Amino acid sequence: MMYQACGRSDDTRMSSISDLCKPIDLHTVGPAAAKLFVMVLKGGNGKTDKNGRPSYMGFIRHKDWELCAASALAEWLFFRFTLLRRPFPDPVEEWEKFVKWPLFPGRKEDTAITYDTQNAYSKDLFIGCLVFISRVCHAMRAAIAQHLDIMGLPSRPL
């Protein structure tokens, strides 16, 4: 998800369930319309741009479901709340709890995964793929920035 959305590790790690928004129709050039799945990040521990505006992260469904961040997120939510039967706060009855409910929980359902845990999971993933890198939590953002540059897309702050 960090790669496809060019997201910061802190923003991704600190995201809450309430940060997920309804998909919007995106008019495209060509015969097909696309759905843009937007995740709004409310700042919090995340950074802002040079003008002080909060970060926003979004991604479009990939044509290959195995590479699709939206599909992976849907599978994670299905696994977490349906198969594992983890609690889900009722937005009507428990609004404050719902707004803060982490998308990626730590040891407790109501707290976000820690940086150290995210770092350890990422490191294990890279080692399993025989990739050795020192800044594992920043690797996805750096990789997408390099890939955009290689494709010749305009340089703008990420």
Buried (B, 14 or more C-beta within 10 A) or exposed (E): BBBBBBBBBBBBBBBBBBBBEEBEEEEEEEEEEEEBBBBBBBEBEBEEEEEEEBBBBBBBBBEEEEEBBBBBBBEEBEEBEEEEEEEBBEEEEEEEEBBBBBBBBBEEEEEBBEBEBBBEBBBEEBEEEEEEEEEBBBBBBEBBBEEBEEEEEEEEEE
